[in-house]
Amino acid sequence: MEIQIIKDKISQAEIKELARQTFGDMVKVVVDVERSLMAAGGEMHADCEQVLLDNGSSQGNLWGANIYPDSTGDDFIEYKSLINIRPKIGNRSMNIEDESTRFKVKSVITSFIG
């Protein structure tokens, strides 16, 4: 499955199709919180991350998450990825620990998924 850079709204059906093509119930995404775009699809967050880096994103602005299109509320987005481990800035786990960063990631994701 090809990784897509999402710059415009996509439907719930499209995100469910991305999930079906990979894990069935989940889509891996990497969000550029500075450029307000995201890459979705593929098997690893690192693949989405590389697509965005090749497209001009900066490493420090990229955060990984998982979307569960059949879930709602707090279960819709999981802020967990290996690419989120950044001890130099205080993020020592796979989860996005900083509340403002989680808010930015959520804002970008929800702005695209209709």
C-alpha positions in Angstrom: 0.0 0.0 0.0 1.4 3.3 -1.0 1.8 6.0 1.7 -0.3 9.1 1.0 0.4 12.6 2.0 -2.8 14.1 3.2 -3.2 17.8 2.6 -7.0 18.0 2.2 -10.0 16.5 3.8 -10.6 12.8 3.4 -13.8 10.9 4.1 -14.3 8.3 6.8 -14.7 5.8 4.0 -11.3 6.6 2.6 -9.6 6.3 6.0 -11.4 3.0 6.6 -10.1 1.8 3.2 -6.5 2.7 4.2 -7.0 0.7 7.4 -8.4 -2.3 5.5 -5.3 -2.3 3.2 -2.9 -2.5 6.1 -3.9 -3.6 9.5 -7.6 -3.9 9.1 -8.7 -1.7 11.9 -5.9 0.9 12.2 -3.9 3.4 10.1 -0.4 4.5 10.9 0.1 8.3 10.4 2.8 10.8 10.9 1.8 14.4 11.4 3.9 17.5 10.6 2.6 19.9 13.2 4.4 22.9 11.6 3.1 22.3 8.0 -0.3 20.9 9.1 -0.2 17.8 6.9 0.2 14.1 7.5 1.3 10.9 5.8 -0.9 7.9 6.2 -0.6 4.2 5.4 2.2 1.8 5.2 3.4 -0.7 7.8 5.7 1.5 9.9 5.6 5.0 11.1 9.2 5.4 9.9 8.0 4.9 6.3 5.5 7.8 6.7 8.2 9.8 8.4 10.6 9.3 5.5 7.9 10.3 2.9 7.4 13.6 4.8 11.1 14.2 5.2 11.5 13.7 1.4 8.7 16.2 0.9 10.5 19.0 2.9 9.4 18.4 6.5 11.8 18.8 9.4 12.3 15.9 11.8 11.5 17.9 14.9 8.0 18.6 13.6 7.0 15.0 13.0 5.0 12.9 15.4 3.6 9.4 15.0 0.1 8.2 15.9 -2.4 5.5 15.0 -6.0 6.1 13.8 -8.8 3.7 14.6 -11.5 4.7 12.1 -14.2 2.5 13.7 -13.6 4.1 17.1 -14.8 7.4 18.5 -13.8 9.9 21.2 -10.5 9.2 22.9 -10.2 5.8 21.2 -10.0 7.3 17.7 -6.3 8.4 18.0 -3.5 6.6 19.8 -0.5 8.9 20.2 2.1 6.1 20.2 5.0 5.4 17.9 8.7 4.5 18.1 9.5 7.8 16.2 8.1 9.7 19.2 11.0 8.6 21.5 13.0 11.8 21.9 14.9 12.0 25.2 16.7 15.3 24.2 13.3 17.1 24.4 11.9 15.1 27.3 9.8 12.6 25.4 11.2 9.4 26.8 8.4 7.0 25.7 6.6 6.0 22.5 3.6 8.1 23.7 3.5 11.8 22.9 3.8 13.0 26.5 3.5 16.8 26.0 -0.2 17.8 26.1 0.3 20.7 23.7 2.0 18.5 21.1 -0.8 15.9 21.4 -3.3 18.7 20.9 -1.5 19.9 17.7 -1.4 16.3 16.4 -5.1 15.8 17.1 -6.0 19.1 15.5 -4.2 18.2 12.2 -5.7 14.7 12.1 -9.3 15.9 12.9 -9.0 18.7 10.3 -8.5 16.2 7.6 -10.8 13.3 8.5 -14.4 14.3 7.8 
